[in-house]
Amino acid sequence: MSAPNLTPELLRDNRIFLHEDPQEVEQPPQHVTYLRAVLLDFDCTISDQFNLKKDDDITNLDWEHAFRMRRAKKPECDAVRASLTKYRRTKHQARMVEDGGDRDSDWRQYYFEYFLEPLAKEVAVSEGDGRRTSRVKTYYDAFEWTTDKPWTLFEKDPEIRQSKKELPTPSPECVAYLPIYDLEEKGKVQKVDRWQWPSNPKQGMAMNFSRKVLEHLTRCGLQPSTAGVFGKSWQTELAKSDYQCFPWLIIEHREDVLRDRETRCYCRAANAADAALTLYQNLGEHALNKANDIHVPPVVAMTTAGKDIRVWIAYACNNGEDHRMVCVWKGDVTSAIGIIELEAILENLHTWVMRELRPMISGYIGQWLFRFPVLPQATTSSDPDEKALVRIESQESHTSEVSEKMEVSKSELRDLIQDEHDYLIWKLEKLVKKLAKPDGKKAETKTVEHPKSKPKPKPKSSSRRKRRSSTSSTDSY
């Protein structure tokens, strides 16, 4: 969506800082530096394995000789040849778009067809997958795409970005999200005939991304959806495109306008990244470690201007007061090396999201659930006062449960101390009787009862007492 009034100056007024040159940022936070290293890991790409620095190296290399030098076996040779064919086709198509008018609408279709769609298809369940691969894809690696979908949450609830003045509602051209599972709906997750995984998985992580949990926590203050789909009613009907939460990749393409096309594109991406960081700040509200804003995960953005492409990392700093978006990579898709690196960056990003970001988000959701447990019967009202009441009831219920457990523990401790006291008195009286016999004194005829014979309530935690009793039955005294 075009935002004609969105400028770098307006962004700076709202404490959103755009850095096209990474050198402008002296010392990014450690978790941002780590993500940059993850994204730019080009190890084991074809260019790395064969030491290719530019396109001429690919064209001029004697590949058969290179295979012999590596002692490559047939499967490796076939895989490399297939990749080279794919890169040449992708490069050729980019050249055709460039020579065919260089229209931004054509570039948009190009990037989707040759980079984004293949990534989504690679983790989609297929008939040829094995059981393990199909299960991992369904519950761990799958993600959702949307195009040109406004982030209406920021219109419905302006207080979420109340400190941001005059910023338009983000409407990124393409966004990748984590999926939401509807575990209450009977049926199957996938439509593939061979793999019909149940919609109610036995997975704790999937449970934290369920509609029931996220709806409940939204009523307690969490904001997982950029569309605000859980804001009105507990039983709201959701479209298939609504089962998405927590954006992790934002893509903006240059538009067919005459002035400042690239700058406008960067500003739109920064505006959307700022909104996404706001959601993550809300998510990490109950995090234990907030030093250097480490509890706010970074957001990755990608901008395109014809054949030129940039990858950015947006992150929070200064205790969340500032948001920065820094360019970490530039490439050209009319170059095979640029194509290889961009493909690797998207693969690295997906791996980081599914193996590191998603478990982190699940942990934060668990912290919200600890404070606001899901009650057996919850109110369906969206009234702010009643929402506050739900919070209080949730906290009181949780506090009562913890207090009850503490009272039980105190009672068990008292019983255990009384048992130990009675047992020691009993042993001491027996010892006194035995020591009194050698002096010829008549022992007292008073019967000393074993503590076990006393008609007292049996404590819940009686394993230690039973061990004591069994020991005393074989006592030498």
Disulfide bonds with the S-S distance in Angstrom:
none
